[in-house]
Amino acid sequence: MSRLVYADNAATTKTDSKVLDVMMPFLTENYGNPSSIYKFGGKSRAAIEDARAKIATAIGADVITGDRTPEIFFTSGATESDNWAVFGVAEKFKNKGKHIISTKIEHHAILHSLEVLEKRGYEITLLDVDEDGLISPSDLDKAIRKDTILVTIMYANNEIGTIQPIPELAKIAKAHGVIFHTDAVQAVGLVEIDVKAQNIDMLSMSAHKIYGPKGVGALYIRKGLSVPNFIYGGAQEKARRGGTENLASIVGFGEAAKLATENIEEK
């Protein structure tokens, strides 16, 4: 008898039964549109805001409620989040400069986005890694120029597992007044992340890497940093990302983020 042995959680994870349990009511009973003005939709809106708070807490972002602009914005996944960060910063700061720094070991969601920008006249510097797959902070410091507008470096590599010294790299970017973004898909739930203490301006994450559902992710955008929208069409996500919210998956994402970050030291 054949038996499946799955050992590729870096590619995707099975949805946790606890996550599925909190999702099911929003697929069967509480299915109201979060953007509607009646009470039934209000339950959906409250569930989304609860999930947003859980994710913010998981990475040390501000838990913002009410009419104020949040720091967590839901997307279709980390690929969209990466694209939004890269193209958003490129558009926002194009008058300041068109130089972007990244690495040769980034996910294609970053590398292919940078290839598009290069064709549009942006200059891209891809840093090398050492024999351990690590970026040298001094190499980053030397690579930053007056026209550098963005540094985007993956937190943990999806193939070799290297964990970059993100706090040190982000501190260097901040000292130069450069926006710092990290694709933290493989790090959330496995590494202690505090976006405030670690000087991270933008951070991408995805639910299906932490035992949540596929098709939902988030982009953390530091309060005070405003970048152009990537998707238009509605007033969802405080008018920052159009489209009816993936309600049940967002609820599941929030629960997955909470569970993933509860016992990091033990894991």
Disulfide bonds with the S-S distance in Angstrom:
none
